[in-house]
């Protein structure tokens, strides 16, 4: 039986690359995002028998419910859920940040991921089969100025993933949190800097950052492992990125 994957945030960046890789691996993929035209373009590229477009805004639970209700009966059996949808808004200090940006990140990165997982998980438990791959970030472990809510949201995703593993003890359901560092080739920084493409481009100059295909290959590799193997967390960075001395400010 062909396995079915649901990938959120599939219209661009990581999500789009993940979809292409999973289709190549033999999955039928439900592709979800807000921009339906992008999903339809992906379906036209990869084939209507392999890709099912599902317009969905994960930031609102009622819209998730409405989207899932539109799935055909054979699309209700999700074998692999890839919670990829997420974003960062702004890089301002906490005392200068726009609270609306904070709520956008919370509703997308936390509420949407948690709610969709809660809707998909019971079917996996009933079948005693399935896998959830969450896209976290090194920002969920390593603090930096301006990361405030974005980093906190990814720390939540990391701990939620580990707690899911605890809740699923005794089942065959696997959960992995993939935590990328500096990545380019996506809309992430363009969204974070609110359309300042020049600022986004400068961030990656000479860095040889991780590409969407690197993330897609990692998702594919994790999903292809024997069913008795679970990777709890995978932290990945470009070679150019590493850890550093913590700053000390002196009087």
URQUI-V976881 format. One line per field, one symbol per residue. phi: phi as a letter, one per 30 degrees, with the letter a starting at -180 (. if undefined). psi: psi as a letter, one per 20 degrees, with the letter a starting at -180 (. if undefined). Layout:
phi: ???
psi: ???
//
This chain:
phi: .ddccccciddaheedddeedddddjdcbdcbaddddddddddddcjddcbcdbdacddbedddedddddddedcdccdbccdceaabbibddedbdddddedddddddcedddddeddddedddddhakbbccccadddbcdaejdfddddddddddddddddeddcejccdcbbccbdcdbbibcedddechiddddddddceidhddceddddddeddddcdedccbcdbbcbbdedcacbdddbccd
psi: ppqpqppqkjircggghgggghghijqppopqrhnhhhghhhghgipiihpopoppoiiohhhgghghhiprhiihnohoponhprrqorkqqhiiqohhgghggghghfggggggghhhghhgghilqrqpoqobqiiihoqqpiiehgghhhhggghgghhggghjpirjpqppopnqcpqajrjghhggjljnhghgghhipjilrqrhhggghggggghiqqijppogqopqqqhipaqrppqppq.
//
